[in-house]
Amino acid sequence: LPELGIDVSNISFNTLTLQSDKFICIREKTAQREQVCIVDLEDTTMTFRRPITADSAIMNPENKIIALKAGRNLQVFNLELKAKVKSCMMSEDVKYWRWITPFDIALVTETTVFHWSIEGTSSPVKQFEIHATLNGTQIISYCTNAKMNWMALIGISAPQGRIVGSMQLYNKDRGASQPIEAHAAEFSEIWLEGATQPTQVFAFTSRGAAGSKIHVVEIDHVEGNPPFQKRSADVFFPPEAVNDFPVAMQAGPKYELVYIVTKFGFIHLYDLETGACIFTNRISGDTVFVTTKHDNGIIGVNRKGQVLSVGVNEETIIPYILQNTGNVELAFRMASRANLPGADQLYVQRFQQLMSQGQYGDAAKMAASSPRGMLRTENTINQLKHLQSPPGQLSPILQYFATILEKGELNRYESIELARPVLVSNRKALLE
């Protein structure tokens, strides 16, 4: 950012906001003027400034729309149309705010959390009252799940010199809150084996006197889906970072991972389904004070104004897991769900092992969900179609087809072969 002419004194939690991986918004103040600088992250040559006086400025996550706060007065402007979109006057000071969708802004006052739609003429709508455990804290984050029926508000405080994270988890359907000690949280989803719909999960992490942990729990269980067992795992801090603590979490749904960023600039990468730690490294010598999602990874800004992004290298993540964690099951699952290379030989070996053990149904399902369709070949189809199944059960070849059709489309070999056993077993409805 300093290379774009932004002074380091204007790079802080109170002056710089990052609502998505499209724009960074910085309030610049000099003796001569006040202005807002908007950095287009897709093309930094398109950075522009506007003479705006405000206490806070946040850019819409998708469009060139800016929300401004001056005292209790809130205004939303479309910068391209040079037109005011909406405004309101709050009866309380807004301590924290952020865009939660391209159409909705969350507003946090001393006592209450509101959601404000920029569409129509509605005023901010109360969501819940803030729990007493967050009294006197500095609000650092707020997130919701996609349906916006679960919400998590986090504040930090420093009693006796230790940074304590206080979270309020609120469920709109039940109108109930739960106070939890946590520094960072995130909603996401995972696909469990045998599930027909994704499982909604909530992940949070904290650092208490006894150490630091990450927890992953299921929310809004879907009838018919396998239950998800709560996961808890230690978050390791090296000796040089004994006073470190988590400051942000972002999920990458494609890989079913969660990224934890710490005060001292470390990143920890965890698998959401198992709670297994995949990777830990230091990405910054300075505090990364703001983050957001970026291409199934994470992007953030540190105190020096460096814009940093971390993502998964699809060519190397599976070999890395196999070589550095020895977690073969995790490598298998991730390769399959995210269609990644690196476990091909293991897939072939396990498929042949299942076939030799007579576990034809499992072998069929495994071949159907193999990464990049590597086992979805004419040879596999020929092996499966000659196998018999126990009375009353689908044949292995039909299990193979059923697994594919649950999640995707048939390839050319499969399309031709599917018609044969379907017609023989008089299951014309499957074809339709």
Disulfide bonds with the S-S distance in Angstrom:
none
